[in-house]
């Protein structure tokens, strides 16, 4: 089983000058440490306007910084918001490909839709259509990464003419695709589309086997790939803090994961937010029930090992740890990772190669069947020419002086030329 660390960049109020700077610098140090310790993945979310809960609005920048401080750890978008109102598909293709190049091919491309009103309405995305937007954008972005040139697209939610989207990613045909999942139906959708399920439902280890079983059963029987490659994997997110004294682990880690859940509920289900004013941390403190029962992988090395063995036996491919939550301290996060790496991680590493080999053998015929269903990108023949503006004006007999009248005529002619090309 593989392991990852996950970042929302949480920073509860009150904020002092320099707090965000320290937050990001600490996170970079933690990713560097995880790389040295043998952790497999660093996942970084994309959220907008979700103050206190997530200040991670530019994950591609943070991951690019990580890429130059690490050598082995994979860098996961967990996730890119794919509706075009957030990110035009061509821009996603360009950014993910560039990150893949500068990281020497270590990118995993997680995708998602967004569910919070603050984000969706902030970017003018219709919540009723976001799933359809996601499907269209993921499919076409994958094609942009592989087609030379991309033949263009006239879709329901975005359109663009033929262009060669560059650069191309180092991983061929493109980095592994994942989707954020919060329920079993989305897990099955991921399997049907041949992509990894990055699960944020905080499923207990004892229930994980049912989710895993449904994912792989659906993959074997129903896979119709959305991308140009297959990525059958299921990852599950859980809270994490490890200390030799389980009581100290709970004291250091439990409030952070509780705040994570509280902030999640505030923005996605139960809260009424006043941007720039509402204090989620104070609200959390006022409503805490005092429950100090450990959750997820919070405890001693023996307790963490026992929980992870249950995930492993359930067939989970990757467990992703949330440590950076609430007011969890940088030094405690670092100590916890070091203890986990020395006392728990090695035995899982020893079994990983055999697990991957057995999985590859078991899935081989189903992967082959799924790959035969990949829809390639049709080439354009002939490829339309795209003249520069001066060349176009000269061909159309247009004066090139810089006048308002000339610009208005050019604008009109360009519109007519675009219509003509569309009809052709």
PyMOL commands that set and color helices and strands:
alter all, ss='L'
color gray80, all
select helices_A, chain A and resi 19-37+59-67+89-102+117-122+130-146+184-193+205-222+246-270+280-287+301-314+330-343+345-371+389-395+404-423
alter helices_A, ss='H'
color red, helices_A
select strands_A, chain A and resi 2-7+41-44+74-81+107-112+153-154+159-160+176-181+196-199+234-242+297-299+318-322
alter strands_A, ss='S'
color yellow, strands_A
deselect
rebuild
show_as cartoon
